[in-house]
């Protein structure tokens, strides 16, 4: 999938850079920035957007050495995109009783593992 950087956009690029003898990625990566043509933003605003992007890259480096920081940001990210932690999902019953049925009804979510079509 290709994406063309638009005017006034700044992209943080993550590039896997190290592979073992079997071609499996070792987890090491390079980071870079791609900056679109400044049109609406002045130099100061463009520099600030680049500053924010470089902060994201710096986070990746720090998070490798600070589990608390990584976990805190991961938890916040999960909240932002609506992911629930496994512990929270386990607290919720997988089945619910439905009036008028003899059995239990399985609740399916987008995270439910199924075979075939569900």
GIUR-V423145 format. One record per backbone hydrogen bond with DSSP energy under -1.0 kcal/mol. NH is the residue of the N-H (numbers start at 1). CO is the residue of the C=O. Records with the same first field share a line. If there is no record, write none. Layout:
NH->CO  CO
//
This chain:
8->37
9->6
11->34
13->32
15->30
17->28
20->24
23->20
26->18
30->15
32->13
34->11
36->9
46->42
47->43
48->44
49->45
50->46
51->47
52->48
53->49
54->50
55->51
56->52
57->53
58->54
59->55
60->56
61->57
62->58
63->59
65->62
70->66
71->67
72->68
73->69
74->70
75->71
76->72
77->73
78->74
79->75
80->76
81->77
83->78
89->85
90->86
91->87
96->105
101->98
105->96
107->94
112->109
//
